[in-house]
Amino acid sequence: EPEVTQTPSHQVTQMGQEVILRCVPISNHLYFYWYRQILGQKVEFLVSFYNNEISEKSEIFDDQFSVERPDGSNFTLKIRSTKLEDSAMYFCATKTGGYSYEQYFGPGTRLTVT
Amino acid sequence: GQQLNQSPQSMFIQEGEDVSMNCTSSSIFNTWLWYKQDPGEGPVLLIALYKAGELTSNGRLTAQFGITRKDSFLNISASIPSDVGIYFCAGQPLNSGGSNYKLTFGKGTLLTVNP
């Protein structure tokens, strides 16, 4: 069964450093998302991406964040200058086209900012 | 943003018991989905609901989309140890605008099953 994959599984970085989190979506999916989950809390929407552009972003997704799909397969989330409060699990999710809300999540990247 | 209230926050049950949890909102929702998350992993989709009153099953799991479109419940029958995890409801409010299908999540119900 097709799965969303994410790399790395765990990233430790120092405050102020740039990180890039990578996701390989399910192959025929057209909508891509990043969500964040701070330890012990709920999953929060960051950004949605469709037709090679951002379709919506949350208040969390400030100028330090960016997304792109450079090669038509990988979908990346970049945090330009990490802060301590960016420490969280970051999940990529994808869905097919059409009227469906069924998003399939990857296993996540645990980001630890020290 | 929209708030989804899940209850209970946590449950401790014996293997074989049935479980019920629910999710409510002050807003009308287009859709309700239920996910399960194991520790250190991503949410796994269990059931998706699209119409008010809809009742859908997936094995021992049954979920319903409330008639008012402001709530949903998830039942698990004859629980087993591998049902342990956090169950999240999620959905999109009717008035959220846009067509990006983003999801708003509840805070989750932690289920513990004692063998």
Interface residues (C-beta under 8 A of the other chain):
Chain A: V4 Y31 Y33 Y35 Q41 K42 V43 E44 F45 S48 Y50 S55 E56 S58 F91 K95 S100 Y101 E102 Q103 Y104 F105 G106 P107 G108 R110
Chain B: G1 N30 T31 L33 Y35 G40 E41 G42 P43 V44 L45 A48 Y50 F88 A90 G91 Q92 G98 S99 N100 Y101 K102 L103 T104 F105 G106 K107 G108
